[in-house]
Structures are given as structure tokens and as C-alpha cells.
């Protein structure tokens, strides 16, 4: 299962000044792409942001995998499975002759170990949110070296897809888990040779702020229909690029093979595509969500019985609705996305029609916003906004630095919040520092950021459940802080155990309605996603739900 993770959509850090392909010591037939930033971790269980997961996804493998074209679950490390009549017992039959990248045999004990990690109270992993059913753990048993039995406390519809989680090597990480040192394992200073997985690639080298090299895992189990060892492409490089201007130049100059273009570049790229031998493809509406959120964490704002006024504002529904009415989404679509986008209203996008709820948006209307602020107890003096305690409305507004699109969106939002009399201190930060604020020290007021998306609504459990690690506005609640959060918990649980798609949709549509009414996340826009890629790349099948069988990609000679 793909957890919802934090994303900034484009790279941040500068890859040096020279032509990467001119390095004499590097293979010439490698696939060269770019990544969002330096990874925060090489530990896949601890990764909560795309800067890490983009690097780790090719290195690890799960028992199953989701086909992004059909949305059907396909075999991975497990070649088959059986499901009991009551849907509570799933028996997975593992492939034989599978080895980790260090040559150690993969067995059912590694699957059991992986779940022991996820459930360990000493490990802060958002996978625990996905595998806790009605507050209960899943029982995992190794029946023999190649058979694993899962006993669920109740039926769990997303379970087969959820088994795409990365399987860990017990022989490497078992002792650190026993010694409560798992959280320190596989950080970014760990020698890449020590990162052991079951995926098509291994990490060959990592130079901070420059690049990450991947090489084919010689023990990877995957083979094509003719028995040829996969992946076809034996070497990959992920450049770490500071901004998209540099990323664009590297693509059109032939230094990289794949590029996610900005809207203003699409027609120009399309016009030069034949001459420069690349393809520009519209792959559809982005499934993720960009949003503004306010910190509602009482542990941050209430100290020794003293309540910071920001806590009152950020939990005031009239304040939140006023902010929603002050965001000019059409201006963002026109000025930032050049028309390649649409207002985001629901947490689930319309290209997941079975679960999407079509709702009226908070229309851009500053007069309505002012009326709501008055209703919420606010007032103005000399054009400045104050609350009922005569505290000036002032807060810090964070987003990631180095992202031109994000900065332009922030400027549009800040202009209208200022018109409402708010004093907003714009504070762009590098992405990893921003993630630390969201997931570790919780020291933030308001944020503009994005989350990844997908087809299965329960994948967002780590965000939507009150106990979730990415429950951004108030993470890791011991119990729901509000009645509506408790209601979301109940609806998510019902949706998870219901197998009738139409009935599931009712539960998830109610979740969307609550999110729309309570506004813990204020959605902004969804853009149309494009990808540009070199014509020498074959079997590259990107979708907004993920790339289909990336290990099957080839490079023409």
C-alpha cells in the first residue's frame, strides 16, 4: 500500500555545474532522472516524504503490487494467496529462490519481522496506521519458510494492496530492533552497501546535494517472459537539482531522460520535441492535493495553562471558512498553471469517480470572508484585524523554498489575507526542515504543502485518522480531539471493512463532506500532469497513479 506522503512536487537542491554524462568513470547507458531533494532517510519504514520514497521505491519490494492501469493487485514476492470465506484469514505463498541484495535467502520470517517493526512501540512508522484495524493488530505467522498466514481482527478491503509495503531483512535489522536502535538504522550517512532490499536496484553511491546512483540488484527475482533478468536498465542516476529552471535546462540539453514540465513550458517543449527527440505526454489530473493548513496542536499552543491566541483562531470555524473564501483558485490556475488545472474541492480527485464527492466550493469572495470574520468575533482597527481579546491576527506562513510555482501561489494567497487585515509572515524553508516541523517538533502556524494521492481512499489513513503520524493539524492524538475527528475515524473503519464498492463509497464520501465542512486542510488546485521523456526510452508507461512495471523500461542503443 502506498501511504500518503508529503511532497513538494519539484526538486530543490543544486546538482553541481558540470555535465553529468561527461564523468568518465560512469556508465554511458544509464537512465538519468532527477529527484526532489536529498533523502531524509534510507529506511523505508520511516520515510514519510517523497524526497526519500522516490529513492527507496526501486530498492525494496512487497508481497504484492498494484497495477496502476487496472487497479488490480498483482503478485510480487508472493506468487499466490488464498482468502478464507469470512475474509479474515489470508495465506500468502511466497516465491522460492528469492534472495536479498546481499545474497541472503528471503523467507517468511522476514515478513513476520517487518510487521514486528511496524507494530513496535519504539518505531515511529505511519505504516502502523494502515495496519491497525479497529484499534487491533493483525496477527502474522510464518507457517514455513515460504508460507505466511495473516489473521485479521475483521475483514479489511485494502489488505491485499497494503501488502505492497517494503519487506525488511531480519538478518540485518533484527538485532537493532531488539536493542531499540531501529530508528537509527539506515540514515543518510549509512554506507549504501549496507542498504539491503529485495527490489530491482541497490544504492551504489550517494553524494549529498549532487546525485544518487542505483545499480541493478543481481539477486532480483524478476524476469521477463523469456527468462531474461530484470531490470533491463542496469544503471540509474538520480540528480539532486536546486530548481526547475536548472532541471529544464538539463532535460533539453540531453543530460536527463525524464522531466516533469511546468505548465508554461509545455507548448515550447512540444514544439521542439521532434527536433530534440523526446515526447511530451499529458498523463491526467494529479491525484495528490495541494492545500493550506493551520496548526491545531494544543501541545504546541497551550503551555502552563496559557493559551496562545493562534490556537483560538485556528480552531475557529468562521476563521477557517473566511480563509477558504479568500483564496483565488482561478487566479492560481490562470497565473501559475496556465489553465492546466482545476479547483480542488474534495480530498479525493474526480478521476477516482467511484469515491469522489462532488461538492460546491468555497467561492473566492472577500466580502463573504469579512462577514465570516465578524461572525467569528473578529474586528478591524485602522485596517488591521483583531480577535475578541484584542489580539492582532499575526502568524507565520511556511512553504518550501526554491519552488517558483509554490512561491507564486503563496504570493496570491498572502495578498488576499493581507487585504483582510491579517499580518502574515512568509517563511519559506528547505523541504526537509519543513518536514521536521510537521512531523517532529510541530513548530509551525500555517503551511502550504502537498500530499500524494492514489486510488484507494484508505491509503490516507496516516493523515485522516486522529492517531495518524501525518494527521498534520494535530498529529498522534491519543483520542480524537473533536467529535468530527471521531466520526472520521469511525467512517474510515467502516470503509476499510466493507467490500461492497458502492457502500464503501458512501463512507468515504461522508469523510470528504466532514473535511469540507471542518477545513483541517483547505484544498487549492489540482493541476494536469505532464511528463517529457527521451525517445530512447522504451516501455515507459507513466500514469498519475504510478509507473507501470518500471523494471521493464529499456534504453535504445
N, C-alpha and C positions, 0 to 999 in steps of 0.2 A: 504494500500500500504506500502510495506517495503521500506523506504528510504535507499539509500546507506549510510552506516555509517562507521566510522573509526574502524579498527580492528587491533589487534596485534597477533591474532591467538592463542596465548597460554597464560596461567596465569603468573602473575608476583609476587604477594606478598605471604609471607610465612604464612601458617596456622600453628599454634603452634606445639609443639613437640609431643603431646600425641595422642593416638588412639581415633579418634572422636567417634567411636561407643562404646567406653567404658564409656562415660559420662552417669552416672546412671539416670539423670533426663530427658534424651532424648528418644523419641520412638525408638524402635528397628526395626520397619518395615518401615523406611523411605528410600526414594531414595536419595543417596548421589552422587553429582557430584561436579565439580569444575568450577570456573568462572575465567575470565581473570584477574580481579583485583577488588579492591574496586570500587563500583559505584561512578560516579561523581555527580549523581543526582537521586532522586526518582520521578522526574517529567517527565512523558513520552513525553511531548510535547517539552521539552528542551534537551532530550537525543540525542546525535549525535555520540555515540561511543558504541561499543559492551559491554564494561565494565558496562554500565548502562542498555542497552536494553536487555541483556541476563537475567537480574534480573527482569525487568519490564514486559517483554512479557507475563509471566504467570499470571500477576496481573491484566492486562487490556484486554479489548475485543473491537472488532469493529462491525460495522453493517454487514460486510461480511468477508469472509476468503477465501484465495486462496488454493486450493488443490495442493500440490507440486508434486503430481504424475500425475495429469491430466491437470494441469494449468487452471482448470476451477474455476470460482468464485462460492462459495457456501454460503448459508445463515449463518449469525451469529446472532447478536442482531436483525437484520431484518429477518423476516421469508419469505418475498417475496417482489417483486417490479415490477413496470411497467415502460416502457420506451416509450416516445412519438414517433410518426413517424419521426419527424425531429431530434430525439436523443438529444434534448436539455432539456427535462423535465423528470426527474426520480423521481418517487414517491415510497418511501420506507415504507412498512408496518411492524411496529415493533412488536416483541413478547410481549404478555401481561403477566403480573405476573412476571416480571423480577425486581430484586432488586440489588442495590449496596451492597457491602460487609458490610456496616453498617446498612442494613435493609431498607434504603430509596428507594422508588419506582423509577425505571428508566422510563423517559418519553422522548417525542420528544424535550422537552425544553433543555435536556442535550445535544442532538445532535446539536441544534442551538447554544448553549453556546460553545461547543467545537470548532465550526467554528468561533465564535466570538473571541475566544482565538487565533486561528491560524492567523486570519487576524488583530489582534490587533497590532498597531504600537509600543506598549510598550513591546511586547513579541518577543524575537529573536528565532523563530522556523523555521527550514528548511522545515516543512510541508507547509509553505506558498508557497514555490517554486513549490510544487506539485499541489497546488490548485489555481494557478494563470494562467489563460488561456488567451493568447494574452494580457497580462497586466491587465486583468479584474478579479474581484472576482466572485465566484459562489454565487447566491442568495439562502439562506436556510430558509425555512418556516416550522413552526410547524402547521399543519392543525388541529390536535387534539392531544391528549396525545400519540397516537400510530401511527401517520402518519406524515412523513416528506417529503416535496417536495423540490427538488433541481432544480434550473433553471440555466442552463449553458449558457455562452455567445456564445458558439459554441460547436459542437459535440466534445466529449473528450473520446477517446477509452479506456484509462486506468481507467475510473472513477469508475466502479463497484469494481475493485480490490483496488482502492485507498481508498474505504470506510472501509477498514480493520484497519484504524487508531484508536488509543485508544480513547474511549469516556470518557469524564471527568464529574465529579459530580458538577452541578451548585450549589447545596446547600452548598458545601464545598468551592469551589473556585470562586464563583460569586462575593462576596464582595472583595476579594483580587484583582480580575481583575479590578473592578470599582475603587479601590484605587491605581492602578498602582503598585501593590505589587506581581503580579503573579510570576514574575521571582524569588522571594524569597521563594516561597512556595515549600514544599516537597523537601527540600535539605537533605543531608545525615545525618543531626543531628535531623531531624524531627522524633518524636516517630513513630515507624512502625504502631501503631494502628491508626494513623491519615491518612495513605495512603489508600484511598478508591477507589476500582475499581469494574469492572464487570467480571473479568477473573476467572479462576478456582481456583486461590490461592490468599492468602493475605500474607503480610510480617509479620511473627510472631516476629522475633527479628533480630538484626544486630549487630555484634561485629566487629568493624573495624579491618582489617588485619587478621581476623580469619574465620568468617563464616556468612552466611545469612540463616535464617530458614524461610521456607514457610509452611503454613498450608492450608488445603482445605477451600475454601470460602463456608460457609454453605448456602449462597444465590445464588450460581452459577446456572444459568438457564439450564446448560447442563445435559441431562440424556441419558442413553443408550436405546436401542430398548425395553428393558424390564422395562423401567422406573426407573432404578437404578441411584441414584445421582452420578454425576461425579465431580471431578476426582476420579478414583479408588484408586490411591495412595494419602493418606491423608496428608502425611508429606514429605517434601523435605528439603535437606540441600545443600547449595552451599558453598563449601570450597574455601577460598581465598589462593592460593598456590603460593609460590615465584617463583619456576622454574619447568621445566618439569621433571627434574630428581626426584624431590620430588613427583610430580604428578604421575609419572610412578610407583614409589615405593608404593604409596597409592593404586593404582589400583591393582597391582599384589598381594598385601597383603590383599586385600578384603575390604579396607576402603572406596573405591569409586566404583560406579557401572558402570560408563561410562568414557571412556578415548579416547582422540584423539591422537593416537600414532605418534611419529616421524618416518620417513622412516627407519632409522637404527634399529628400534625396531620391525618392522612388522614381520619379519621372526621368531624372537625369541618369540614374543607373540604368533604367530601362532603355534609354536612347543609346547608351554606349555598350550595352550588353553583348551585341553581336560582334562588335569590333574587338572587345576585350575578352570575349569567350567566357561569359558567365550568364546565369539565368536569374531572373527576379520573379519571385512567386508570392502571391497572396495566399496565405495558409488559413485565414479566417479570423474571427473575432477572438481576442485574447480571453482566456478563461480565468485569469487572475483578476485581482481587484486592487485598484489604487484608491486610497482613502485618506481622510483626516481623522485622527482620533485624539481624544483628551484623556489624560491620566486620571483615573478614578480610584487609585490605590490609597486607601486610608492609612496604610502603614507609612506612606510617604508624606502625607499631608497633615496627619494628626499626631502631634508629639506632646507628651506630657499633658494631655487633655486640651491642648491649644489647637484649634482648627485653622489651618491656612485658608484664607478666603477662596483660593483657587478651587479647593475641594467643593465648596458650595456652588461655585459657578459651573464646574464641570459635571456635577450631578443634577443640575437644574434642567429639566426637560425643555423649558422655554428658551434657555440659553442655547442649548444644542440645536433646537429647531431653527432658531434665529441664524445660527452659523450656517446651517444647511441651506436656508433661503438666500444667504449672502454669497454663495459660490456660483459663479457664472460658468456653468459647464459648457455652454455653447461657445463662449469665448475661448475656453481651453481647447475645444475640438477644432475651432477655426484657426486660432493663432498658433497653437502648439502642434496639433496633429494634422493640420492642413485638410481637414474634413474627413480624414481616415479614422473615424471613431464615432462613438455614440454615448449619451449619458448612461452612467451605471446607476441603477436604482436598486437592484437586488444583489445579494451576496452570490447567488448562482446565476450564471450568464444565460442568455436566451438560446445559445447554441447547445444547451442541455435542456431541451424543451420539456421533457417529462417531469423535471423537478423545478423548473424556473417559474417564479410567480411574477406575473405582470402587474405592477403597481404604479399609481401616479407618483411622480417625482415631487421633491420639494423645489418648486419653480423659483428661479432667480428673481427675487423681489425684495429690495432693500426696505421698502415701506412696510412690508409684512414682517421683515426681520426686526425693525424698530418696534412695531406693535407687540411682537412677542417678548422683546426685552422689557418693555414697560409692564407687560403682564407678569413677567418673572421677577418684578421688584427692582429693576434697574432704572436709572435716570441719568440725565446728562447735565453737566455744568460746563459752560464755555466749550461745548462740543466734545467734552471728554466723558466717557461712560463710567458710572459708579454703580455699586450694588446698594442694597438696602442698608448696609452697615457703613456706607460712605467710603468703602474701599475702592480705589481706582482699579478698573479692569486692565490688568497688565500680565502678560505671560510670555514664556519663551516658546518659539516655534522652530522645531527641528526637522531637517531632512538631510539627505546625503549630499555631500559636496561633490563637485566635479561632474555633475549631471545637468547639462544645459536644459533639457526638457523639464526636469524636475524644478530647476530654478525658475524657469518661466512660469510654470504652474503656480509655484509658491508666490511669485510676484503678483499674479492675478488675484489670488486669494487674499494676500496681505493688503492689497489696495482696497478691497471692499470691507475687510474687517476694520481697517483704519477709518473708513468712512462712517462706520458705526460707532466710532469714538474709542475703540479698543487700542491699547498700546501693545503692539506685538513685536517682540524682539526676535528677529530672524537669526537662527544659529545653525548654519549648515555644518555637518560633521562628516568625517570619513565613515564609510559604511560599517566597518567592524566596531568602531566606537559607538555608533548609533545602536547596533545590535546589543552591545553590552548594556546600554541604558535600558533597553526594552526587556532584556532577559535576566539581568544580573543585579544592577543597583537601582533600577526603576526610577532614576533621577531625570524625569522629563515632564513637561507640561502638555504640549501639543505636538503632534508629529504628522508629517506627510510621508507615506511609505506605501509599499505594495506587498501583497501576498500572492503566492502562486495559487493556481486553481486546478480543477480537473473535472472528471465526470461524476465521481461518487461523492455525494454530499457529506458522508460521514468522515471522509478524509480530513475535514476541517475540525474534527473533534478536539484537536490540541489547541484550537482557537476558541471554539464556541462553548465547550464545556467549562463550567465555572472553575474546575480544578486544573484546567489545561495550562501547560507551560507557556503557550502563546496566547493566552486569554489577556491580551495586551493591556486593556484598560484596568484590570485588577487581577494579575496572574496568581495561580496556585491558591485559590480560595479554599479554605478548609471546609466551608459550606457556602452555598450560594448567598451572595451579599444582598440580593434583591429577589422579590417574587418572580420577576420576569426571567432572571437568570436560572432560577429553579425550574421554571416552566420550559426553558430551552433544554435543560438537562433531561427532563422527562421526555420531551419530544424527540430528542436525539436518540435516547434509549429505545423508544418505540420504533423509530425509523430503522434502527440497527437490527432489531429482531424480526421485522416484518418482511416477508418475502413477496408479497403481492405489490407489484411496482406502483400501481395506482394508489394503493393505501399508503405506501411509503411516501409517495409524493405529497399526500395531504399533510403528513407530519412535518416534512421539510419546508413546505410552503408556509405553514404556521410559524416555523422558525424565522423564515425570511420576513414575515409580517412583523414579528416582535422586533427584529433587528431594525426594521424600517421605522417603527414607532419609537424605539428607545435610543437609537442612534449611538451605540457604542463605537461604531465605525460609520463615518459619513462618506458614502461612495462618491467618487468623482466621475471618471470616464473609463470606458474600455476602448482601446484602440484596435484597429485592424492590424494584424501581424503580417509582416512580410519577411522573406528571407532571400538573400542573394548568395549564390554559390557557384563556384567554378565549374565549367563544363567538363573538366577532367574527373569530376566526382560522379561515380555511378552508384546506383542502389541507395541513394539518399532520399528518404521519404519522410519529410518533416510534416507534422501536424501540430495544431495548437494543444493537443493532448499529449504530445511527446513524439519522438522519432521512432519509426517502426524499424526494429531489428538493426540498430546501428552497427552491430558487428559484421553485417553483410555489406557495408559500404566498401567500394573499391576506388582506386585511383588509376586512371588510364596511364599507360607508359608515357 
